[in-house]
Amino acid sequence: MSLARVHNFAISLDGFGTGFGQSKELHFGHAGDRLHQWMFGTQSWQRTSGSRGVDNVFVRDTDVKIGAEIMGAGKWGHPGWEDDPDWKGAWGPNPPFHTPVFVLTRHQREPIEMEGGTTFHFLDTTPAEALETARKAADGKDVRIGGGATVIRAFLAAGLIDHMHLVVVPILLGRGVRLWGEDIEGIEKDYVIESTPSPSGVTHVTFTRKA
């Protein structure tokens, strides 16, 4: 069976994956791009130049053997996107996914086909049912659980994540959407956890489900 994987999900020291005040102009709220600056200097991000160290290794693995993605409505759009019939996501005409993408939302739309092989599908269903649908679309490849924090927490609580890569960024946000919650207390018992510090200042933490 294909795996459910999380890659490059960045959180602050106090556990927030998105800042407060998300809007069309501020996709990550008051956090801006501070949670993701560590990846911008990598060769895998820049394509033509950039660092090839530990950060680059993790960014490079993001798309390997991924056949579909699941994300939440908060990642796909800003508050109020459901009232904008022209909104097609935050990534322009050629989104970086290049696979079927399943958006978990109560606001249904017809599938939106984009350039580069990305098609957005909209589901109002449980994490388990969404994963089953995405696995069929992935055609034997793995499914990336793309976020945001609320979606990843729901999949963790349901016991559906096989591998998770978090990036702990040395900033404090104080408010926003937090990854950790009481519903996933004690998940460390189910995973082999490893941490890798980077010269950039972030710490990569991987959770791999125990056999």
Residue, then its C-alpha position, 0 to 999 in steps of 0.5 A: m500500500s502507498l504511504a501517507r507522507v508529510h514533507n517540509f512542514a515548518i513550525s515555529l518553536d512554539g508549534f505554529g504552522t501558520g501565523f495569525g491573520q491569514s488573507k489573500e495577501l498573507h497566505f501564512g498570516h503574520a508569519g509571512d515567509r519566516l517559516h520557509q526562508w530556510m528552503f529558499g537558498t537550497q539548490s532544489w528550490q533555486r534549480t540553478s544554484g544554491s546550497r546542497g547541504v542537509d536542507n537541500v537533501f530534505v527539499r529534494d525528497t519532497d516530490v519523490k514517488i508522490g502521486a497525489e496530495i491532500m490539503g486543507a481549505g486553509k492551504w488552498g485558499h484564504p478566508g473567503w475564497e469560497d465567495d470568489p468563483d475565480w480563485k484557483g489557488a495560491w500558486g498561479p496557473n502552473p502549481p508545483f504539485h503536478t498531481p491530483v490534489f484533493v482539497l478538504t472543504r465543506h465548500q464544494r466546486e467542480p474539479i479545476e484543471m491547471e497547467g502541469g498536471t495539477t487538478f484540484h478536487f474538492l472533498d467533504t469527507t473524513p481523513a480516512e476516506a480522503l486518503e483512500t480516494a487519493r491512493k486510488a488517484a496516486d496509482g501505486k505512488d505515495v500520497r503527500i499530506g500537504g497541510g496545513a496544521t489542522v489537516i496534519r493534526a487530523f491525520l495524525a489523530a486518525g493514525l494515518i501518517d506513515h512518515m512525517h518531516l517537520v522543520v522546527v524554525p527558531i522563531l516564536l509566533g505566539r499566535g496562529v494555527r498550532l500543529w500540536g494538540e491534546d488529540i495527538e498526545g503520546i504519538e511518539k510511542d508509534y514512531v521512530i523519531e530522529s532530529t538533524p540540526s542544520p547550519s541554517g539554524v533549523t532542525h529537521v525532525t522525522f517521524t517514521r512509523k514503527a514496524 
